Amino acid sequence: MSYPVAYTGDVPVAGAEDLRQVLYWHPALEIAGGGQVRIPLTAPSYSGRFRVVAEGWKADGTPVRAEYTFEVE
């Protein structure tokens, strides 16, 4: 068993084409009750529509899910 590893959106080598499809992944992110989290990202070098999905559990075990989309031109 190992601790979950996060991918926090490191941008590839400067000058290389950025074709990432996953911009951020954090399997153990904790947010205080009623709180917010702001995650700055760098979008890839291609245009498209991206989907942000946040899933998890409240302290009492109730599932939580939120989804948001944005476009890069």
C-alpha positions in Angstrom: 0.0 0.0 0.0 1.3 3.5 -0.8 0.1 7.0 -0.2 -1.9 8.4 -3.1 0.2 10.5 -5.5 -1.0 13.8 -6.8 -0.3 15.3 -10.3 -0.5 19.1 -9.8 -0.2 20.2 -13.4 3.5 20.5 -14.1 4.0 22.0 -17.5 6.2 20.0 -19.9 9.6 21.2 -21.0 9.6 24.7 -22.2 9.3 24.9 -26.0 7.7 21.4 -26.3 4.1 21.1 -27.5 1.8 20.7 -24.5 -0.7 17.9 -25.2 -1.7 17.1 -21.6 -5.2 15.7 -21.2 -5.1 15.6 -17.4 -4.4 19.1 -16.0 -4.7 18.3 -12.3 -5.3 15.2 -10.2 -5.2 15.1 -6.4 -6.7 11.9 -4.8 -6.4 13.2 -1.2 -7.3 16.9 -1.3 -9.1 18.0 1.8 -11.5 21.0 2.1 -12.8 22.3 5.3 -16.6 22.1 5.7 -18.3 25.0 3.8 -14.8 26.0 2.4 -13.4 26.5 -1.0 -10.2 25.7 -2.8 -8.7 27.6 -5.7 -6.4 25.6 -8.0 -4.4 27.6 -10.5 -3.6 25.7 -13.7 -1.9 26.2 -17.0 -4.0 25.1 -19.9 -2.5 23.0 -22.7 -1.4 24.5 -26.0 -4.4 23.2 -28.0 -8.0 24.6 -28.1 -10.9 22.6 -26.7 -13.5 22.2 -24.0 -12.3 20.9 -20.6 -14.3 19.4 -17.8 -13.5 19.8 -14.1 -14.9 17.1 -11.9 -14.6 17.0 -8.1 -15.8 13.9 -6.3 -15.5 12.9 -2.7 -17.1 12.3 0.7 -18.3 14.5 3.5 -17.1 13.5 7.0 -20.4 11.6 7.6 -19.8 9.5 4.4 -22.3 11.4 2.2 -21.0 11.5 -1.4 -20.3 14.9 -3.0 -19.9 15.7 -6.7 -19.5 18.9 -8.7 -18.7 19.5 -12.4 -17.7 22.5 -14.4 -16.6 23.1 -18.0 -14.4 25.7 -19.6 -13.0 26.4 -23.1 -9.6 27.2 -24.3 -9.4 29.1 -27.6 
